[in-house]
Amino acid sequence: MKLLETEKNRICKKTETFVKTFFEADATGHDWWHIYRVRKLALAISETEKGDKFIIEMAALLHDVDDYKISGEGDYLKNASAWLKKAGLPDETANKILTVIGEVSFKGNDVEDKASTPESKIVQDADRLDAIGAIGIARAFAYGGSKNRALYNPDEKPATYKSFEEYRNNKSSTISHFYEKLLLLKDRMKTNTGKLIASERHKYLENYLKQFFNEWNVNI
């Protein structure tokens, strides 16, 4: 069954309402405005990188509803699957969206990334771009604060995570998180557009860390 554009627009609007409600109480940096930015970035990237815009938009909207950091349930896609079924999407279309969602999340600094479709590459890049730069830094500290993590522990060395299970159970400080994830994202971008945007945002991370350590070490 082929969906008409009017039907696609209707489903996206209903999904937007669902997601806004789902994340209305979030204080971890994975709130509605994160979703909003990822959707906007993904659609902007798709102007150059192509891909099915409906799949991209729906996956961007739903990409965090099963995130272990929010639901605590892991990558089971339970909430996304239920919503897509409720929305009445054909199985083939729903499965394409779920494939993208399942491949979005960072799963460890020593775990190979997977992005099996153009849509996966675009949404994955958009989500990771929102984790770096000025907003990415703000989100990192918002998440760390919500989990009672230290800003920085000079006795702690950044860890290597060889599995998603190891990564999801980590308790690292926020500054360690820069080295365990954020600084690695530039070189893990899948699209040319993502790489271009990431380059500038990565420099912001590096400059921020330089200033952070100058202040920490009281370099005057």
N, C-alpha and C positions, 0 to 999 in steps of 0.2 A: 504494500500500500504506500503510495507516494503522498507525502504531506504537502498541502498547498501552503504558499507563503503566509497567507492570512492565519492558517492554523498554527504554523510554526511561531508566528509572532504572539499568538494567543497563549501558547504553551510557555514561551519564554517569559511573558509577563506574569503568568500564574506561578512559575518557578521562582521568579524574582521575589514575589510576595512571600512565598513559602520560606525562602532562604533568609529574607529580612527578619521574619519571625523567629526562625531557628537560631539565629545568632544575636538576637536583641540584647541578651544579657552577657555577651562575651567581653572579657577584659584581658584576653591573652594576646591580642594583636591579630586574631583570626576572626575579626568581626565582619559585619556587612560591608564596611568600607574597604576591607582587604579584598573581599569578593568582587566588589564594584571595580576596583583598580585592576584586578587580574582579568576580569572580563574585558574591560576597556583596552588593556594592553594586548590581550590575545587577539581581539578583533582588529586592532591596529596592525599587529604583526601579520595577520592573515591577508591584509591588503597586498603585501609583497610576497608572502610565502605560500599563499593560496590555502587550500584545504576547505572542507565543508563548514561553512560559517554557523550553521545550526548546531552541528555536533560540537564545534568549538565553544559556542556561547553556552550551550546547556552544560557541557563538562566544566567550564569555568565557573558557572553559577553553583554547581553541585560538588565541586572538587573537595570541599572540606567537611561535608556533612557526616562523613565517616572517619575523619581524621582521628587517630588515637589520642592526639593532644587535646581534642575537644570531647569526643564521645567516650574515650577510654576503651573502645571495642576493637581497634585495629582495622586492618584493611579488608573488612568483610563486605563493604559496599551495601550493607543492609538498608540504610536510610535512603541512599540514592536509588537503589533498585525498587524500593517500595514507592518512592515518588514517581519514578518513570512509569511504573505500572499504573499508578493512579491517574497519571496524565494521559494514559491510553496510547502510548507510543508503540509502534510495531516492534516486535522482538529484535529484528535486525538493527534498527536504529538505536534502540535502547542498549543493545550489546556494544555498539560502537562507542556510545557515550561512556559506558561503564569501563571499557578498555582504556579510554583516555584517563578517566579518573583514577583507575588502578595504577597508572604509570606516572602520575604527577609527582608524588611525594619523594623527597630525598630519604634514602633508606640506610645511609651510613657512608662515611668517607672512604671506606675500602670495599664498598659494595657497588657493583657495576650498575649504571643507570640503564633503564630500558625505555625506549620510546619507539613503538613499532609502526606508528602511522604519522602522516604529516600533522594531523590534528593533535596527537599526543606531544609531538615536538613543540608545537606552538603553545599549547596550554602549560606544558611543563616549563618552558622558558618564561612565560608570563608570570607564573607563580614564583619562580626563583628570582626574577627581576624585582619582585616586590619584597624580597628578603635582603636586598642589598641597596646601597645608597642611603640617603638621609632617612627615608621612611623605614627601610630595612633595619637600620640601627635602632630607631624608636620602637619598632615591633619586637626586636630581640630583647630589649630591656623590659618592655611591657610583659613579655612572656616569662622572662626570668623572675620578675617581681611577683607575678601571679603564682609561681611555683616556689617562692621563697628561696631563690637561688642567689648566691653571692654575685656582686658585680664582677669581682675579680679575686682570685686567690693566688698570690705569688708562689705558693708552695705546690700549686697544681700544674701538671703538665697536660697539654691537650692530648686526648686519647685517640686511638685508632679503633674504628668499629668495623668488624669483619662480617657482621650480620645485622639485619634490621632489628632483631630482638635485642642485641647489645645496644644499638643506637637508641631505641625507644626507652630503654631503662636507664639511660645516662642521667647523671645529676650534676653535670659540669656547670661551672660559673658561666656567666654571659660572655665574658671576654674569651674564655676557652672556646665557646661556641663559634666565635669568629674564625678561629683556626680549624675547628672541626668541621665547619660547614661553609660559612658565609664567604670566606676568602677563596674557596674552591669553586664556587658557582660560575665564575666568569669562564673558566675553561671547560665547563660542562654544558654550556649552551648548545642547543641543537640546530638553531636556525641562524642564518647570517644576520638577520635583523636583531635577534636576541644578543648575538655576540657584540654587535655595534653598541647597543644600549648598555650592555653589561660592562664594557670597557670603561666608560665614564663613571658608572656607579661604583665600580671596584676601586677606582682611584680615591673616591670619597671615603671608602672603608679604610684604606691605607692611611690617608691623612688623619682620619679620626683617631686611629690607633696610635699614631705618632704623637698627637696632642694628648691623648689619654695617658700615655706612659710618661710624657714630659711632666704632666701634672702629678701623676702618682709618685714619681721619683723626685718631685719638687725641684725640677730643673728651672732655675730662674736666672 
